[in-house]
Amino acid sequence: MRNLRIFSLLFVLLAGLSVGVSAAEPAKEAAAKPAAAQVEAVGKVNLNTADADTLQRELNGIGAVKARAIVEYREANGPFASVDELLEVKGIGPATLEKNREKLTVN
């Protein structure tokens, strides 16, 4: 009888701990996604808000140098009016734009 009480208490304790850990996991995931805020819910990269790291990570054919060039162009000329304006950035050509067109937005 005594063992049954101990096992029952242990079960309740472990079950409560399990629920507490499970409830905390989504909060950790949400806190770990600050860069994801620059990639919109539909999976598009906003040329007017994304930082160089996000551009480099999310776009095909965009390395560190081109990503910095995009950010510098935006800082010098203001926000992009359209995705096609990306062609004005040195080092970005039509092929690179077409590879990434579906991933980009300026909204």
N, C-alpha and C positions, 0 to 999 in steps of 0.2 A: 504494500500500500504506500509506503514511504517513497519507494522508487518511482511509482506511478506519479506522485505529486512532483517529484524532482524533474522527471521527464516532461510533464505537462508544463511546468514553469519554464523549462529550457526551451521547449517548442514555442511557447508564446513569445519569449525573448528573441529567439532567432527569427521568427516570422515578422515581428515588429521591426527588427533591424533590416531584414530583407526589403520590406515595404519602404522604409526610410531611404535606403540606398537607391532603390529603383526610382523613387520620386525625385532624387537629387540629380540623376543623370541628365535629364533634358535641360536642366538649368546650366550644367557644365557645357553642353553642346552649344547652347545659345550664346554663352559668354565667349566661346572660342571662335566665333565667326565675325569679328569686326571687319575683316577684309571682304567677307561675303556681302556686306552691305553695299559694296561698290559694284557687285554683280547682281543685277535685279532679279526678282523672283522668276521671271521668264527666262533667265539664263543669259541675258544680254549684258554686255559691258557698256557702261555709259562713258563715252569719250570726255564728257565734261566734268566728271567727278572721280573717275578711276585714277589711282596713283600708278606710278611706274611699275611697282611690283605686281599689281593686279593686271596691268596691260601685258606685261611679260608672261605672266603665268597663264592667262586666259586666251591669248591670241596666238594664232599660228604664224610663224615666221617673224615674230617680234621678240628681239632680244633686249638686253639691258640698254644698249645704246639707242635703239629705235624707240623704246618705251620712254626714255628720258627726253628724246626729241619731241615726242607727242606732247608730253607734259609741258615742256618749254615752249612749244608752239602755242599751246592753249594759254599759258601765262602771258605770253607776249601779245597775242592777238585776240584774246577773249574766248568765250565759249564757241565750240564748233556749232555752226548753223545746220550742217547736214553731215552725214557719214562720208559723203563724197569729198568734203573739204579735207579729209585725211590725206588726200593726194598732194596737198600743199606742203606736207611735212617732208623734209629732206630724208630720203632713204625709203619712203613708202611709195610703191608703184602700184599700177593697176592690178597686177597679179596678187600682191599681198592684200589689197583691199578686197578683191573678189573672194579670196580664201576666208576672209573674216566678216564679210558683209552681214551675214545672218546673225552674227554674234554681237553686232554693234548697234548702239542707239545713241542719240544725243538728248533725249528727254530727261 
